[in-house]
C-alpha cells in the first residue's frame, strides 16, 4: 500500500514537471513573436506599406479565415476615407494565402479575403467600379519563412493603387 | 512540334496464351522480378548509319538502356547487370541459351536487333521466359530514326503489359510548371518532358505566372491557368501548334481546369464575390453550364472516367472536404470524413479510386480512397506535398513536394515525386529546374 502511495506521489511530481516544462517552451514561443500576432492574426507592421500618411495598405487574416478583425476594419475605414478624398484613384485588392494549403483552394481563399475587404470598403461609400479584386493564392508570399509568424504575414489582402 | 509517330507494328509469332511468368502488381513488390535486358544487336553498317544521323555510337544499346531504366523505375523489375551476361546479343536474339541466363538468375530475358533500312529504324524484340525456356512475345516496329527513344518506351510498355497483364505507362509525357527564383518572386513556366525526364522543353517564357497545366486525355491539348495581363484565367494550349486561347468569357478569375474524359469539355471554377462555383464549357459549341451553386468555395473538380460523376473540393461544411456529385450537379455527397482537411481529389482512370491531398496536424499526405469515401489509405507523409496525378494505367501517382525553409527563409525547393499505388517505390523525378503541378498524359501509342 505504502509503495503504491510513494509511486503515486512520484507520478504526481513527474506530471507536474512535465506540465511545467511544457509551459516553459510555450512561453518561449510566445515571447519570440510577442506583439506581432494575436491568435494567429499578424498584428505587426514589418511588411506594411502606406497608401498615405496613416493609411496602411494591408489587412491580415487568421488561418483559413476571411473575417475582418477590429484592426482590419480600422485600416479599411482609413483606406475608404482616403479613397473618398481621392476620387480619381482606383484600387486593386490583392488577396493572398499562406503556403499551408492546396494551391487551388488557396486561390479561392485569396479571392474571398480580397472580397471581404472590398465589401467593407463599399459599405463605407466606395463604388465597386473603383475596386478590382485579384487573388494570388499562395503564389506571392512576402515572407519566405516556414513558420507561423511568416505565414501570418502572408495571409493578407493588400490594397494597391491601380492608376 | 511533336511529330506524329508512324509505327508499323506487327506480330512476328502469335502470342501463346500459356501461363508463363506473371508479376502481381496489386501488392507492394518487395521482390522485383530479376530480368536481363540484352542490348539490341546491330550490324556494323546499321550502326554507322545511325551514328551519322543520331550522333549515338550504338543505338541498340541506347534503346536497351531506356527499356532497362523504365523497367527498373517501375519498381516491379530488377534488370540485371550486363557485365554478368554470358551470351552475346546477336546470338541471344536468335536462340537464347537458357542455362546461361538461368545461371545469373534471370527469370525473363529481352533480346532484339535494330536495323537501318531505307532511312528507317527497324526494331524487333523478343521476350523470353527463362525458366520455362519459351518465347513469350515477339514484335517488330519500323519508324523514323528520331523516334528511337519512343521505341524504347513502347518496348517497355509491351513487356510490362505481357508480364503484369495491365497496360504500361512509359510512352507518355508529363506537363508541369517549372519554377525558378526566390520564393517571394517565383518565375513559373509551362514545361513538358517524357515520362523518364528526357526531351524537356519549356512552353512559355515566364513573363506571366502560370499554374496547374492538365492534359486532355484524348489529344495533345493542355488546359492551364495563366495570369496573362494580370487576369487569372483558364487557357487552352495546343502543344503541337503553340496556339492559345482563353476559355469562356467570365468577369473574374477562372481556375482549377480539367478536361472531361472525352476531351470535349473543360470543367473549372469561377470565383466571384468571395464564392467559387464549378462550371463546364463545351469546347465545340462554347456553351457554359453552372454545375454547383453554393456560397462556399467549390473547386478542384475531376470527372469519373465514364464522365457520369464529378468529384470536387468544397468547404461547405466549414472546412475543405471531398464531395462527389452527378455530372449535372445533383446528388452532392460528402465522402471524406477522416481527421483533417482534404483537397485536390482526382478520379483514377480505372474508376475505382480517388487520390487526394490531406492536411492533418501540420503534415501533408497523398492518399487514395474508394469513390464512396471508404478504404482511405495514406501513401506518403511530408512537410508539404499536393496535386497527385494518375499514370494512365492508374498504378502510379505523380505529385510535387516542397521543402521547409530555414530560419533565414532559405532552402526552399519544389520537386516532382512519384509513388506506386501500393505505397512503395517512392522516387524523385529529375527536372532541370524546380517543378510543381505535374500532369500525366495518356499513352501516346496504343
Interface residues (C-beta under 8 A of the other chain):
Chain A: X64 X66 X99 X100 X101 X102 X103 X104 X105 X107 X108 X109 X111 X112 X115 X116 X119 X133 X134 X135 X136 X139 X140 X141 X142 X143 X144 X145 X146 X147 X150
Chain B: X182 X183 X184 X185 X186 X209 X211 X212 X225 X230 X232 X252 X253 X255 X256 X269 X271 X273 X274 X275 X276 X297 X299 X300 X313 X315 X319 X320 X341 X343 X344 X357 X359 X362 X383 X384 X386 X387 X402 X404 X405 X407 X409 X410 X412 X437
